[in-house]
Amino acid sequence: MEKQKIQEDEKRGNEATLLVSLPNIPNQQIVIPNSQEIDLSRKCNRQILNMPYAVKSFKFDGRNLDEFNLSGVSERKEGYRTICNLYPNSKFLLHIQVKEGTEFTNQQMRFIEDAQNIPETPFFCAYEKSFRQTAQELGTQISEAKEKHSNKEIIPAVEVYTMFDKDKVIVMKKLGIKKCIIIYRNYQKYDLEWKRLMGLLDASDISRFVLGVTPRYRKKNRASILLAPLRFGANYVAHGFPWSGGAGNVYTLGNWVYNITQNSTYPASRVQALNKVNTLTPSIQNLSIQQIETLLY
């Protein structure tokens, strides 16, 4: 899939415009909570310290895909309103967590629109219908969203491997877009796509929100995978929901690495990790390439 995108660029003679170097790391980078982590913080009565933004996540896989339609939107919509009202000082974004390669149906697009058609969030997250669509098609989606939701800031949401990425960023810039959601996918598999898309957005002064980071850590060394999108230049990053498995071992986060502990509970350890990682983000610029590669590769 990622190779197809690169081939399309080559056909259009864009080889010289490939941005393969790492984009600039923002001066301030924040890991923001998703709705599952917020629920865990309430369960253990521990505060998440940094919440300028927060994420309402809807995960759809083979077990509940039949709920991803208009008949199931009302309950989800009320859940979104409830969490926004509980945390009025945080600005909420919507994350639709689906499997890699997903292209939305018309009914699913209507679900995404209706679910966030609420007054409690200042944003409307305009998910591209397909990563294959053209920049013109994405521009039409954004323009229609601007017209229908004129009281909200429109934030396009694209896959990191979205095709015609350069043209899509140009369209975003022309339409006055200030923020973009990038759906997290494997940082090793899509290394070139990460560098390219994040570099394009950075050059256009568009803030990068990377949503859906999963799993939380590498099995090899339990290093936090949050480091990858942050190193690619994300301004804000959020975990996704686990695709499978339960709570498992209880880990606390140290210097980008999770360690097993018996002195905490699972909910408290998740909050600790969020708070800890936000004390580590200012040091990313000081990490050497060798240190980062030791953790992530």
Backbone hydrogen bonds, N-H to C=O, Kabsch-Sander energy under -0.5 kcal/mol:
donor,donor_aa,acceptor,acceptor_aa,energy
5,K,1,M,-1.3
6,I,2,E,-1.7
7,Q,3,K,-2.4
8,E,4,Q,-2.0
9,D,5,K,-1.9
10,E,6,I,-2.1
11,K,7,Q,-2.1
12,R,8,E,-1.3
13,G,10,E,-1.6
14,N,9,D,-2.5
17,T,14,N,-1.6
18,L,15,E,-1.3
20,V,18,L,-0.9
30,I,235,N,-2.3
32,I,30,I,-0.6
32,I,237,V,-2.8
35,S,55,V,-1.1
38,I,34,N,-2.1
39,D,35,S,-2.1
40,L,36,Q,-2.1
41,S,37,E,-2.0
42,R,38,I,-1.9
43,K,39,D,-1.9
44,C,40,L,-1.9
45,N,41,S,-0.7
46,R,41,S,-1.9
49,L,47,Q,-0.6
51,M,49,L,-0.6
54,A,91,K,-1.9
55,V,33,P,-2.2
56,K,93,L,-2.9
57,S,55,V,-0.7
58,F,95,H,-2.8
59,K,57,S,-0.5
60,F,97,Q,-3.0
64,N,61,D,-1.1
65,L,61,D,-1.1
67,E,64,N,-2.2
68,F,65,L,-1.6
69,N,67,E,-1.9
72,G,69,N,-1.7
73,V,70,L,-1.1
76,R,72,G,-0.9
77,K,73,V,-2.7
78,E,74,S,-2.1
79,G,75,E,-1.9
80,Y,76,R,-2.0
81,R,77,K,-2.2
82,T,78,E,-2.4
83,I,79,G,-2.0
84,C,80,Y,-1.9
85,N,81,R,-2.2
86,L,82,T,-1.8
87,Y,83,I,-1.3
90,S,87,Y,-1.7
91,K,52,P,-2.1
92,F,90,S,-0.6
93,L,54,A,-2.3
95,H,56,K,-2.8
96,I,94,L,-0.5
97,Q,58,F,-2.9
97,Q,95,H,-0.8
98,V,96,I,-0.8
102,T,99,K,-1.7
104,F,129,K,-1.9
109,M,105,T,-2.2
110,R,106,N,-1.8
111,F,107,Q,-2.0
112,I,108,Q,-2.5
113,E,109,M,-1.9
114,D,110,R,-2.8
115,A,111,F,-2.8
116,Q,112,I,-0.8
116,Q,113,E,-0.6
117,N,114,D,-1.3
118,I,116,Q,-2.0
121,T,118,I,-0.7
124,F,153,E,-2.4
126,A,124,F,-0.8
126,A,155,I,-1.8
127,Y,125,C,-1.2
128,E,157,A,-2.4
133,Q,130,S,-1.2
138,L,134,T,-2.1
139,G,135,A,-2.7
140,T,136,Q,-2.1
141,Q,137,E,-2.0
142,I,138,L,-2.5
143,S,139,G,-2.6
144,E,140,T,-2.6
145,A,141,Q,-2.3
146,K,142,I,-2.5
147,E,143,S,-1.8
148,K,144,E,-2.5
149,H,145,A,-2.6
150,S,147,E,-0.6
152,K,149,H,-1.9
153,E,122,P,-2.7
155,I,124,F,-2.6
157,A,126,A,-2.2
158,V,181,I,-2.7
160,V,183,I,-0.9
162,T,159,E,-1.9
163,M,131,F,-2.7
165,D,162,T,-0.6
168,K,164,F,-2.3
169,V,165,D,-2.4
170,I,166,K,-1.9
171,V,167,D,-2.2
172,M,168,K,-2.4
173,K,169,V,-2.5
174,K,170,I,-2.3
175,L,171,V,-2.0
176,G,173,K,-1.5
177,I,172,M,-2.6
180,C,207,S,-2.4
181,I,156,P,-3.2
182,I,209,F,-3.0
183,I,158,V,-2.5
183,I,181,I,-0.5
184,Y,211,L,-2.8
190,Y,186,N,-2.0
191,D,188,Q,-1.0
194,W,190,Y,-2.7
195,K,191,D,-2.2
196,R,192,L,-2.5
197,L,193,E,-2.6
198,M,194,W,-2.2
199,G,195,K,-1.6
200,L,196,R,-2.5
201,L,197,L,-2.4
202,D,198,M,-2.4
203,A,199,G,-2.4
204,S,200,L,-1.0
205,D,202,D,-1.7
206,I,201,L,-2.5
207,S,178,K,-2.7
207,S,205,D,-0.5
209,F,180,C,-2.8
209,F,207,S,-0.6
210,V,208,R,-0.6
210,V,236,Y,-2.9
211,L,182,I,-1.7
211,L,209,F,-0.7
212,G,238,A,-0.6
213,V,238,A,-2.3
218,R,223,A,-1.9
222,R,218,R,-2.2
224,S,256,W,-3.1
225,I,216,R,-2.1
226,L,216,R,-0.5
227,L,224,S,-1.2
228,A,225,I,-1.4
230,L,226,L,-1.8
231,R,227,L,-2.4
232,F,228,A,-1.6
233,G,230,L,-1.4
234,A,229,P,-2.1
235,N,208,R,-1.9
236,Y,208,R,-2.1
237,V,30,I,-1.8
238,A,210,V,-2.2
240,G,213,V,-2.2
251,Y,249,N,-0.6
252,T,259,N,-2.6
254,G,257,V,-2.9
256,W,254,G,-1.8
258,Y,222,R,-2.9
259,N,252,T,-2.9
261,T,250,V,-2.4
269,S,265,T,-2.7
270,R,266,Y,-1.9
271,V,267,P,-1.7
272,Q,268,A,-2.5
273,A,269,S,-2.1
274,L,270,R,-1.7
275,N,271,V,-2.5
276,K,272,Q,-2.7
277,V,273,A,-2.5
278,N,274,L,-1.2
279,T,276,K,-1.7
280,L,276,K,-0.8
280,L,277,V,-0.7
281,T,277,V,-1.5
283,S,280,L,-1.9
284,I,281,T,-1.6
286,N,283,S,-1.3
287,L,283,S,-0.5
287,L,284,I,-1.5
292,I,288,S,-2.2
293,E,289,I,-2.8
294,T,290,Q,-2.1
295,L,291,Q,-1.3
296,L,292,I,-2.6
297,Y,293,E,-2.4
